[in-house]
């Protein structure tokens, strides 16, 4: 569980990164989860967006992916969300 200070720090880091995933009309399947899994292991911090034609809101998509992968929700704003999970092999981010 992230503290407020850690969440704030991760939000500041997320400002500078582009959204690398899009959740669209096909929703969240095993392939999408596998891609998020690989990205979280490599980067620890991942930003994604939810398209208008998706059946999910950004909050719903974020919660489902976080639950499935054991990730922490950093923020949900508009149609974008940010997830964090500490990498087992490639630790890059040092939390305060």
Buried (B, 14 or more C-beta within 10 A) or exposed (E): EBEEEBBEBBBEBBEEEEBEBEBBEEEBEEEBBEBBBEBBBEBBBBBBBBEEEBEBBBEBBBBBBBEBBEBBBBBBEEBBBBBBBBBEEEEEBEEE
